[in-house]
Amino acid sequence: MNLQSHLETLQGRHANLELKIAAEGRRPSPDSTTLARMKLEKLRLKEEMERLRS
């Protein structure tokens, strides 16, 4: 897998997590543990993308 396709994969996963986080936040009783886990994973993906870009 080349760098560009790897970045695109990470961006897709990041965007998907953003949608899941928004959906969980709209629920009547959002699961704070699930939200925290997803936000942490989203941050990890963002950091990995930034590292690969530099």
Secondary structure, DSSP 8 states (H G I E B T S, - for coil): --HHHHHHHHHHHHHHHHHHHHHHHHSSS--HHHHHHHHHHHHHHHHHHHHHH-
